[in-house]
């Protein structure tokens, strides 16, 4: 058989994020990965390329080794080419260069040992590209990368120019770029197989007329989960036989169309040209990276211009935003990113400064760092990503673990504490880091003196991995469709599967009633002077603020002894028309699992009623599960953690998460004057979109101590609070799990 007129490279990207639930891994395997292989194996003339993210591959190695043996057999038969990339699927623009190269190199070695073949190319996570990546990819030993055709159009190429793969260069190093075809992504598996064949015939004819090299490739590169896991696709792809019919059509058209791998094409077909590609991603990602207002404007602009005659000429010049904008759009993403870069820099500094370091410990720390760089938690679009608490919790779990290993390597053992000031969150303002053997706290004097991260080492948990409620473009769709659920259900009645980008589905009723937005950060010790008599419901609705306390800037002094580290913050706050001197002192003692906070005010208006509150939002504790609950000062359960509470005249409330093994208790000291305080609680729930539809997600529980009092004649008032984080149950669970794993290992041996 001579050279084919056209090569089709079918590239599947299979991925599950670090921290996803085991049941989600298992369901995706059952619905997508295994049945796809079952359908593919009998068609011996067909070839595909397969990328599996490291987080998913490790799960498969542990739980489905037979599947990997089948894949290896197909690799050895030349029917599957394995793609590499960064190990735990980070977006390269979101991690330091040293980690890009480290992740790609490590994963290539791992894949070669597993499948027995050298790894020549890579899947680019979320196709987020910057030209500097070409040099990093080549330095990692890889020869090619998969992008989208939209990337090359952004570089100035037209459809008629996209006749194969292209070369690109950075820092004197070359790699090949294979552009994936966007139209194929929308055809497969959402339209009948023959439409794909007809489209490929059109491409073959157009390339032949343009004099393109015989056998140049067109690339389909997309998520493997769209073949069975995406809503509606299980029925269409397998029960109705879409995939089998498609494979049959490919085999029937083998006289002119040949499925191929990237390496076969690279070795057989010369490049179509050279190109330098601007910062880019797939079209939807660049839209999601814009803020809500700009997304809406872009959507309206495209909708208005699409029917016009010149739209096809104008479209290549219409672009959205840069992926890095997610760190501006979502402060929570920037917090994770900044924490990750801190750990990465600390690891690198340790390696450079120590001769003969403990390589095993360093490897553990680096693995935790790499896992914390998994991209899904750092952005949000049609997928839950940043909005999913369990994914954010996994990032912090690995960062805290890496941090604790580095402390051990640097000789910090026993009881200890430290305090330092630095621009930790990369906003050009200094933050304060209080660290000890049990807790790590990050404070922000430039924003109300809030505590924005509180790491409990024993549980590997950041209690302040919260998420603010903010407007999203799809909230307008929720409002528009909520009154007409028949529209939302129409997609499920269709005989064909629907693209995930077009799906409208409500996982819970009345979501429009839960739409609300936060005026202040949902962190800890967010201070308020409120209207006297303000109710919990009014406070929850954002009413009654009389001061600039939530966002004021403090002057800060640090103090450390062998026993404790202290942050002393002071400022002149505005309380209505009064100027009040405010002192806020936060202390962490060596060996302690408690953060102590003291408030002192002077210059309060004598004889007037004052209502002071400080909000503490605690995250990562599930809302409605029975083994996660509030308890009061007498140890009595007061409901699950999504329960709104009004506890007057109390000095303590606790939050217990038995599954996590964590108990957080907030204790109120006796105020210097006036009666006892009270505590409000309420859940913070976001309304977000994911591949499964729109849903309400429990993000944190707000615990709000508050005091109403008449100001004494001297205008002074003070109170102490203590937030205790007991992780002893988590440590016992970890020890038990460790012993169980060791027992299993010995039994296997």
NUNUBA-246964 format. One line per 8 residues: their letters; for each residue x negated, y, z of C-alpha. Coordinates in nm, 2 decimals. Last residue first. Layout:
residues N
A	X/Y/Z  ...
***
This chain:
residues 749
XXXXXXXX	-0.62/-1.00/5.01  -0.25/-0.94/4.97  -0.19/-1.00/5.34  -0.47/-0.76/5.42  -0.33/-0.49/5.19  0.02/-0.54/5.34  -0.11/-0.51/5.69  -0.30/-0.19/5.59
XXXXXXXX	0.02/-0.04/5.44  0.22/-0.12/5.75  -0.05/0.03/5.97  -0.04/0.35/5.76  0.33/0.36/5.77  0.33/0.33/6.15  0.07/0.60/6.18  0.26/0.83/5.96
XXXXXXXX	0.58/0.76/6.16  0.40/0.84/6.48  0.26/1.16/6.33  0.61/1.26/6.22  0.75/1.20/6.57  0.47/1.41/6.72  0.55/1.70/6.48  0.68/1.95/6.74
XXXXXXXX	0.70/2.30/6.61  0.76/2.56/6.88  0.88/2.91/6.79  0.85/3.13/7.10  1.02/3.47/7.15  0.94/3.75/7.38  1.14/4.07/7.45  1.08/4.44/7.51
XXXXXXXX	1.27/4.77/7.56  1.16/5.12/7.62  1.36/5.45/7.59  1.27/5.56/7.95  1.64/5.61/8.04  1.73/5.26/7.94  1.88/5.18/7.60  2.22/5.01/7.62
XXXXXXXX	2.20/4.66/7.49  2.29/4.42/7.21  2.04/4.14/7.14  2.00/3.91/6.84  1.84/3.58/6.77  1.90/3.48/6.40  1.84/3.13/6.28  1.89/3.12/5.90
XXXXXXXX	1.89/2.76/5.76  1.71/2.70/5.44  1.74/2.61/5.07  2.06/2.41/5.04  2.12/2.37/4.67  2.46/2.44/4.50  2.48/2.29/4.15  2.50/2.36/3.78
XXXXXXXX	2.43/2.08/3.55  2.23/1.75/3.54  1.93/1.90/3.36  1.93/2.17/3.62  2.10/2.51/3.69  2.11/2.70/4.01  2.34/2.82/4.28  2.14/2.89/4.59
XXXXXXXX	2.23/2.81/4.95  2.12/2.97/5.27  2.30/2.81/5.57  2.41/3.01/5.88  2.29/3.05/6.23  2.36/3.31/6.49  2.19/3.33/6.83  2.27/3.54/7.14
XXXXXXXX	2.06/3.75/7.37  2.08/3.78/7.74  2.19/4.11/7.91  2.02/4.45/7.91  1.66/4.53/8.01  1.32/4.38/7.97  1.46/4.09/7.77  1.43/3.74/7.91
XXXXXXXX	1.25/3.51/7.67  1.42/3.35/7.37  1.32/3.00/7.26  1.33/2.88/6.90  1.28/2.51/6.87  1.15/2.31/6.57  1.16/1.93/6.58  0.99/1.74/6.30
XXXXXXXX	0.99/1.37/6.22  1.09/1.43/5.86  1.37/1.18/5.88  1.46/1.29/6.23  1.49/1.65/6.14  1.57/1.84/6.46  1.65/2.21/6.48  1.66/2.36/6.83
XXXXXXXX	1.83/2.66/6.99  1.73/2.84/7.30  1.80/3.13/7.53  2.18/3.16/7.51  2.43/3.43/7.59  2.64/3.39/7.27  2.59/3.10/7.03  2.76/3.17/6.70
XXXXXXXX	2.70/2.88/6.46  2.73/2.83/6.09  2.66/2.46/6.02  2.43/2.37/5.73  2.18/2.22/5.97  2.42/1.95/6.09  2.63/2.02/6.40  2.59/2.14/6.75
XXXXXXXX	2.42/1.85/6.92  2.38/1.90/7.30  2.03/1.94/7.44  2.14/2.19/7.71  1.98/2.49/7.53  2.16/2.39/7.21  2.10/2.13/6.94  2.11/2.17/6.57
XXXXXXXX	2.10/1.87/6.33  1.92/1.66/6.07  2.00/1.29/6.12  2.36/1.35/6.01  2.25/1.48/5.67  2.42/1.80/5.56  2.14/2.06/5.53  1.81/1.89/5.48
XXXXXXXX	1.51/2.04/5.66  1.26/2.18/5.41  1.32/2.54/5.52  1.35/2.75/5.83  1.47/3.11/5.81  1.40/3.32/6.12  1.59/3.64/6.13  1.51/3.90/6.40
XXXXXXXX	1.79/4.10/6.55  1.83/4.43/6.74  2.16/4.60/6.83  2.13/4.93/7.01  2.38/5.11/7.23  2.28/5.46/7.33  2.17/5.57/7.68  1.82/5.67/7.57
XXXXXXXX	1.75/5.68/7.20  1.45/5.43/7.16  1.12/5.60/7.18  0.94/5.29/7.28  0.98/4.93/7.15  0.79/4.61/7.23  0.84/4.28/7.05  0.64/3.97/7.15
XXXXXXXX	0.60/3.67/6.92  0.45/3.33/7.03  0.38/3.06/6.77  0.39/2.71/6.92  0.21/2.39/6.84  -0.08/2.48/7.07  -0.43/2.33/7.08  -0.59/2.67/7.05
XXXXXXXX	-0.33/2.94/7.12  -0.14/3.12/6.84  -0.03/3.48/6.91  0.19/3.73/6.73  0.23/4.08/6.85  0.49/4.33/6.72  0.48/4.69/6.84  0.74/4.94/6.74
XXXXXXXX	0.75/5.31/6.80  1.09/5.45/6.72  1.18/5.75/6.51  1.55/5.83/6.53  1.78/5.94/6.25  1.91/5.58/6.18  1.64/5.37/6.34  1.32/5.44/6.14
XXXXXXXX	1.01/5.26/6.25  0.68/5.40/6.36  0.42/5.12/6.33  0.23/4.86/6.52  0.09/4.51/6.46  -0.12/4.31/6.70  -0.23/3.97/6.56  -0.37/3.73/6.82
XXXXXXXX	-0.60/3.42/6.83  -0.61/3.21/7.14  -0.83/3.02/7.39  -1.18/3.07/7.25  -1.11/3.43/7.19  -0.97/3.62/6.90  -0.82/3.96/6.83  -0.69/4.12/6.51
XXXXXXXX	-0.56/4.47/6.48  -0.29/4.58/6.23  -0.12/4.90/6.12  0.23/4.79/6.00  0.42/4.87/5.68  0.80/4.86/5.68  1.01/4.62/5.47  1.25/4.45/5.71
XXXXXXXX	1.22/4.73/5.97  1.35/5.02/5.75  1.65/5.07/5.98  2.03/5.08/6.02  2.13/4.75/5.85  2.50/4.68/5.89  2.59/4.47/5.59  2.40/4.19/5.41
XXXXXXXX	2.69/3.94/5.38  2.53/3.72/5.65  2.53/4.02/5.88  2.90/4.08/5.82  2.98/3.71/5.89  2.76/3.71/6.21  2.95/4.01/6.34  2.82/4.37/6.39
XXXXXXXX	2.93/4.51/6.73  2.65/4.77/6.73  2.52/4.84/6.38  2.20/4.66/6.32  1.83/4.72/6.38  1.66/4.44/6.18  1.34/4.24/6.19  1.24/3.95/5.95
XXXXXXXX	1.06/3.73/6.20  1.05/3.43/5.96  1.12/3.42/5.59  1.43/3.47/5.37  1.30/3.79/5.22  1.55/4.08/5.23  1.85/4.19/5.02  1.95/3.83/4.95
XXXXXXXX	2.19/3.76/4.67  2.53/3.59/4.66  2.71/3.33/4.43  2.88/3.07/4.65  3.23/3.15/4.53  3.12/3.09/4.17  3.03/2.74/4.27  3.40/2.66/4.33
XXXXXXXX	3.37/2.29/4.25  3.04/2.08/4.26  2.83/1.92/3.99  2.96/2.17/3.73  2.87/2.09/3.37  2.77/2.32/3.08  2.53/2.15/2.84  2.38/2.35/2.55
XXXXXXXX	2.02/2.34/2.66  2.04/1.98/2.75  2.12/1.90/2.39  2.45/1.71/2.36  2.50/1.34/2.29  2.75/1.25/2.02  3.10/1.12/2.04  3.20/1.43/2.24
XXXXXXXX	3.41/1.39/2.55  3.13/1.48/2.78  3.06/1.80/2.60  3.42/1.91/2.65  3.39/1.90/3.03  3.26/2.25/3.08  3.53/2.39/2.84  3.80/2.21/3.03
XXXXXXXX	3.68/2.36/3.35  3.83/2.70/3.25  3.81/2.94/3.55  3.46/2.83/3.64  3.34/2.88/3.28  3.29/3.25/3.28  3.16/3.28/3.63  2.92/3.00/3.58
XXXXXXXX	2.81/3.14/3.25  2.74/3.47/3.41  2.53/3.29/3.67  2.33/3.15/3.38  2.12/3.47/3.36  2.00/3.43/3.72  2.06/3.68/4.00  1.87/3.62/4.33
XXXXXXXX	1.90/3.40/4.64  1.56/3.38/4.81  1.37/3.05/4.84  1.21/2.91/5.15  0.89/2.72/5.20  0.88/2.87/5.55  0.86/2.55/5.75  0.56/2.44/5.55
XXXXXXXX	0.52/2.07/5.61  0.24/1.82/5.63  0.41/1.68/5.94  0.12/1.69/6.18  -0.02/2.01/6.01  0.29/2.22/6.06  0.23/2.50/5.81  0.41/2.83/5.87
XXXXXXXX	0.42/3.06/5.56  0.58/3.40/5.51  0.56/3.54/5.87  0.70/3.89/5.85  0.51/4.20/5.96  0.77/4.41/5.78  0.61/4.38/5.44  0.25/4.53/5.45
XXXXXXXX	0.18/4.34/5.78  0.23/4.01/5.60  0.16/3.71/5.82  0.04/3.36/5.72  0.06/3.09/5.99  -0.13/2.77/6.02  -0.04/2.52/6.30  -0.18/2.22/6.48
XXXXXXXX	-0.56/2.26/6.50  -0.54/2.63/6.46  -0.50/2.90/6.20  -0.37/3.25/6.20  -0.41/3.40/5.85  -0.34/3.77/5.81  -0.24/3.94/5.49  -0.43/4.22/5.31
XXXXXXXX	-0.26/4.41/5.02  -0.37/4.39/4.66  -0.07/4.14/4.59  -0.28/3.83/4.56  -0.11/3.62/4.83  -0.42/3.58/5.05  -0.55/3.94/5.03  -0.76/3.89/5.34
XXXXXXXX	-0.75/3.91/5.71  -0.88/3.64/5.94  -0.78/3.46/6.26  -0.91/3.13/6.41  -0.80/2.87/6.66  -0.95/2.55/6.80  -0.87/2.23/7.00  -1.05/1.92/6.89
XXXXXXXX	-1.23/1.93/6.56  -1.34/2.19/6.31  -1.67/2.06/6.17  -1.65/2.19/5.81  -1.55/1.84/5.68  -1.26/1.83/5.93  -1.14/2.17/5.82  -1.17/2.06/5.46
XXXXXXXX	-0.95/1.76/5.53  -0.69/1.98/5.70  -0.68/2.21/5.40  -0.64/1.92/5.16  -0.35/1.78/5.37  -0.19/2.13/5.39  -0.21/2.17/5.01  -0.07/1.82/4.96
XXXXXXXX	0.23/1.88/5.18  0.27/2.23/5.04  0.32/2.10/4.69  0.55/1.82/4.81  0.77/2.07/5.00  0.82/2.27/4.68  0.93/1.96/4.50  1.17/1.86/4.78
XXXXXXXX	1.31/2.21/4.79  1.43/2.21/4.43  1.48/2.56/4.30  1.13/2.59/4.17  1.19/2.31/3.92  1.56/2.27/3.87  1.54/2.24/3.50  1.69/2.46/3.23
XXXXXXXX	1.45/2.73/3.34  1.25/2.76/3.66  0.88/2.79/3.74  0.61/2.68/3.99  0.76/2.37/4.13  0.74/2.17/3.81  0.38/2.24/3.74  0.19/1.98/3.94
XXXXXXXX	-0.09/2.17/4.10  -0.03/2.02/4.45  -0.13/1.68/4.30  -0.46/1.83/4.20  -0.53/1.97/4.54  -0.44/1.64/4.72  -0.67/1.46/4.48  -0.94/1.71/4.55
XXXXXXXX	-0.91/1.66/4.93  -0.92/1.28/4.90  -1.23/1.31/4.67  -1.40/1.53/4.92  -1.33/1.28/5.19  -1.48/1.00/4.98  -1.77/1.22/4.88  -1.88/1.31/5.23
XXXXXXXX	-2.11/1.59/5.14  -2.48/1.52/5.04  -2.60/1.88/5.05  -2.34/2.14/5.15  -2.29/2.49/5.00  -2.17/2.42/4.65  -1.92/2.15/4.75  -1.79/2.37/5.03
XXXXXXXX	-1.74/2.67/4.80  -1.56/2.45/4.55  -1.32/2.32/4.81  -1.26/2.67/4.95  -1.19/2.80/4.60  -0.94/2.53/4.53  -0.77/2.57/4.87  -0.73/2.95/4.81
XXXXXXXX	-0.62/2.89/4.45  -0.34/2.66/4.58  -0.23/2.91/4.85  -0.21/3.18/4.58  -0.01/2.96/4.35  0.23/2.86/4.62  0.29/3.22/4.72  0.31/3.33/4.36
XXXXXXXX	0.59/3.07/4.30  0.77/3.20/4.61  0.74/3.56/4.47  0.95/3.45/4.17  0.96/3.69/3.87  0.60/3.79/3.92  0.46/3.44/3.94  0.70/3.34/3.66
XXXXXXXX	0.53/3.61/3.45  0.23/3.37/3.40  0.45/3.19/3.14  0.43/3.50/2.91  0.75/3.65/2.79  0.99/3.62/2.50  0.91/3.65/2.13  1.08/3.78/1.82
XXXXXXXX	0.83/3.82/1.54  0.90/3.48/1.38  1.28/3.56/1.38  1.26/3.87/1.15  1.22/3.69/0.82  1.49/3.43/0.91  1.71/3.71/1.04  1.71/3.92/0.73
XXXXXXXX	2.06/3.82/0.61  2.23/3.89/0.94  2.42/3.61/1.12  2.14/3.57/1.38  2.10/3.93/1.47  2.38/3.97/1.72  2.31/3.64/1.90  1.94/3.71/1.90
XXXXXXXX	1.99/4.05/2.06  2.24/3.93/2.32  2.00/3.65/2.42  1.71/3.90/2.44  1.90/4.14/2.65  2.02/3.87/2.88  1.66/3.74/2.93  1.54/4.10/2.98
XXXXXXXX	1.79/4.15/3.27  1.71/3.82/3.43  1.34/3.85/3.42  1.15/3.69/3.13  0.98/3.36/3.18  1.30/3.18/3.09  1.28/3.32/2.73  0.92/3.21/2.68
XXXXXXXX	1.01/2.87/2.80  1.30/2.84/2.56  1.08/2.92/2.26  0.81/2.67/2.33  0.49/2.82/2.48  0.27/3.11/2.39  -0.05/3.30/2.44  -0.17/3.37/2.09
XXXXXXXX	-0.30/3.10/1.86  -0.62/3.11/1.66  -0.60/2.92/1.33  -0.80/2.71/1.09  -0.67/2.52/0.79  -0.47/2.22/0.67  -0.71/1.98/0.84  -0.83/1.68/0.64
XXXXXXXX	-0.63/1.36/0.66  -0.76/1.01/0.74  -0.94/1.04/1.07  -0.71/1.30/1.23  -0.41/1.11/1.10  -0.51/0.78/1.25  -0.60/0.96/1.57  -0.26/1.13/1.60
XXXXXXXX	-0.07/0.81/1.55  0.14/0.71/1.25  0.49/0.63/1.14  0.49/0.60/0.76  0.73/0.76/0.52  0.72/0.70/0.14  0.76/0.32/0.10  0.84/0.28/0.47
XXXXXXXX	1.19/0.42/0.42  1.37/0.10/0.54  1.14/0.08/0.84  1.22/0.43/0.94  1.60/0.37/0.90  1.58/0.06/1.11  1.40/0.26/1.38  1.68/0.52/1.37
XXXXXXXX	1.95/0.26/1.38  1.79/0.10/1.69  1.76/0.44/1.86  2.12/0.55/1.79  2.27/0.21/1.90  2.60/0.32/2.04  2.52/0.17/2.38  2.15/0.27/2.35
XXXXXXXX	2.10/0.62/2.23  2.45/0.76/2.25  2.56/0.60/2.58  2.23/0.67/2.76  2.21/1.02/2.60  2.52/1.17/2.77  2.32/1.36/3.04  1.95/1.33/2.99
XXXXXXXX	1.81/0.99/3.11  1.86/0.78/2.80  1.63/0.90/2.52  1.60/1.26/2.64  1.38/1.12/2.92  1.10/1.06/2.67  1.05/1.44/2.66  0.94/1.58/2.32
XXXXXXXX	0.69/1.57/2.04  0.81/1.50/1.69  0.52/1.57/1.46  0.50/1.60/1.08  0.18/1.45/0.94  -0.01/1.49/0.62  -0.01/1.17/0.41  -0.12/1.32/0.08
XXXXXXXX	-0.28/1.66/0.14  -0.05/1.96/0.07  -0.01/2.07/-0.29  0.28/2.30/-0.22  0.52/2.09/-0.42  0.42/1.78/-0.23  0.46/1.96/0.09  0.82/2.07/0.00
XXXXXXXX	0.91/1.72/-0.12  0.78/1.56/0.20  0.96/1.82/0.42  1.29/1.76/0.24  1.25/1.39/0.28  1.19/1.44/0.65  1.51/1.64/0.68  1.70/1.36/0.50
XXXXXXXX	1.55/1.10/0.74  1.65/1.31/1.04  2.01/1.35/0.91  2.02/0.98/0.85  1.96/0.92/1.22  2.30/1.08/1.32  2.25/1.40/1.53  2.17/1.44/1.90
XXXXXXXX	1.88/1.20/1.93  1.68/1.37/1.77  1.80/1.65/1.56  1.72/1.93/1.81  1.36/1.82/1.86  1.33/1.76/1.49  1.41/2.13/1.43  1.13/2.23/1.67
XXXXXXXX	0.86/2.04/1.47  0.55/1.97/1.68  0.23/2.14/1.57  -0.09/1.93/1.59  -0.39/2.14/1.69  -0.74/2.01/1.63  -1.03/2.10/1.86  -1.35/2.30/1.81
XXXXXXXX	-1.61/2.44/2.06  -1.82/2.75/2.01  -1.66/2.94/2.31  -1.32/2.88/2.16  -1.22/2.73/1.83  -0.91/2.61/1.64  -0.86/2.35/1.37  -0.52/2.28/1.21
XXXXXXXX	-0.29/1.99/1.16  -0.05/1.93/0.87  0.14/2.14/0.61  0.26/2.43/0.83  0.19/2.70/0.57  0.54/2.67/0.40  0.70/2.74/0.74  0.50/3.06/0.78
XXXXXXXX	0.18/3.12/0.97  0.12/3.44/1.16  -0.02/3.32/1.49  0.33/3.33/1.64  0.43/3.09/1.36  0.16/2.86/1.49  0.30/2.85/1.84  0.65/2.81/1.71
XXXXXXXX	0.53/2.49/1.53  0.49/2.34/1.88  0.17/2.23/2.04  -0.01/1.89/2.07  -0.38/1.89/2.14  -0.69/1.74/1.98  -1.04/1.62/2.03  -1.08/1.56/2.40
XXXXXXXX	-1.42/1.54/2.58  -1.33/1.77/2.87  -1.55/2.04/2.72  -1.32/2.02/2.41  -1.01/2.08/2.63  -1.18/2.37/2.82  -1.29/2.53/2.50  -0.95/2.51/2.34
XXXXXXXX	-0.79/2.63/2.66  -0.93/2.98/2.60  -0.67/3.03/2.33  -0.39/3.03/2.58  -0.11/2.77/2.55  0.19/2.66/2.76  0.31/2.35/2.57  0.51/2.25/2.88
XXXXXXXX	0.21/2.05/2.98  -0.02/2.01/2.68  -0.03/1.65/2.58  -0.38/1.54/2.50  -0.61/1.38/2.26  -0.90/1.14/2.21  -0.86/0.89/2.50  -1.10/0.59/2.47
XXXXXXXX	-0.92/0.25/2.48  -0.90/-0.02/2.74  -0.55/0.07/2.87  -0.62/0.11/3.25  -0.99/0.20/3.25  -0.94/0.43/2.96  -0.64/0.59/3.13  -0.84/0.66/3.45
XXXXXXXX	-1.14/0.81/3.27  -0.91/1.03/3.06  -0.73/1.14/3.38  -1.05/1.24/3.56  -1.17/1.45/3.26  -0.84/1.63/3.22  -0.81/1.71/3.59  -1.16/1.83/3.64
XXXXXXXX	-1.16/2.04/3.33  -0.84/2.22/3.43  -0.96/2.23/3.80  -1.28/2.42/3.71  -1.07/2.66/3.50  -0.85/2.76/3.79  -0.48/2.66/3.78  -0.16/2.80/3.65
XXXXXXXX	-0.25/2.87/3.29  -0.33/2.50/3.25  0.03/2.41/3.35  -0.03/2.12/3.59  0.07/1.77/3.48  -0.09/1.56/3.76  -0.38/1.43/3.56  -0.45/1.71/3.31
XXXXXXXX	-0.42/1.57/2.96  -0.43/1.22/2.81  -0.25/1.06/2.52  -0.22/0.69/2.47  -0.19/0.56/2.11  0.07/0.29/2.06  0.10/0.04/1.78  -0.27/-0.05/1.74
XXXXXXXX	-0.22/-0.40/1.87  -0.45/-0.32/2.17  -0.22/-0.03/2.25  0.08/-0.26/2.22  -0.06/-0.51/2.46  -0.15/-0.22/2.70  0.21/-0.10/2.69  0.34/-0.45/2.78
XXXXXXXX	0.09/-0.46/3.07  0.21/-0.12/3.18  0.57/-0.25/3.19  0.46/-0.55/3.40  0.30/-0.31/3.65  0.64/-0.16/3.74  0.62/-0.04/4.11  0.26/0.05/4.20
XXXXXXXX	0.11/0.11/3.86  0.44/0.26/3.75  0.44/0.51/4.04  0.08/0.60/3.96  0.18/0.65/3.59  0.46/0.88/3.69  0.24/1.12/3.89  -0.03/1.09/3.62
XXXXXXXX	0.20/1.20/3.34  0.27/0.95/3.07  0.19/1.04/2.71  0.28/0.80/2.44  0.21/0.81/2.06  0.41/0.59/1.84  0.37/0.33/1.57  0.62/0.13/1.36
XXXXXXXX	0.55/-0.18/1.14  0.61/-0.43/1.42  0.97/-0.32/1.48  1.05/-0.57/1.76  0.87/-0.37/2.03  1.05/-0.04/1.99  1.39/-0.13/2.12  1.26/-0.28/2.44
XXXXXXXX	1.01/0.00/2.48  1.29/0.25/2.47  1.49/0.04/2.72  1.20/0.04/2.96  1.12/0.42/2.96  1.47/0.56/2.94  1.75/0.44/3.16  1.58/0.19/3.39
XXXXXXXX	1.25/0.39/3.42  1.44/0.71/3.46  1.65/0.55/3.74  1.35/0.42/3.92  1.16/0.75/3.92  1.48/0.92/4.04  1.52/0.66/4.31  1.17/0.73/4.43
XXXXXXXX	1.26/1.09/4.49  1.04/1.35/4.32  0.74/1.47/4.52  0.50/1.49/4.23  0.70/1.54/3.91  0.83/1.27/3.68  0.70/1.27/3.33  0.73/1.08/3.00
XXXXXXXX	0.61/1.27/2.69  0.69/1.07/2.37  0.51/1.14/2.05  0.66/1.01/1.72  0.41/1.10/1.45  0.57/1.09/1.11  0.33/1.06/0.82  0.44/1.18/0.47
XXXXX	0.37/1.08/0.11  0.21/0.76/0.24  -0.14/0.65/0.12  -0.13/0.35/-0.09  0.00/0.00/0.00
***
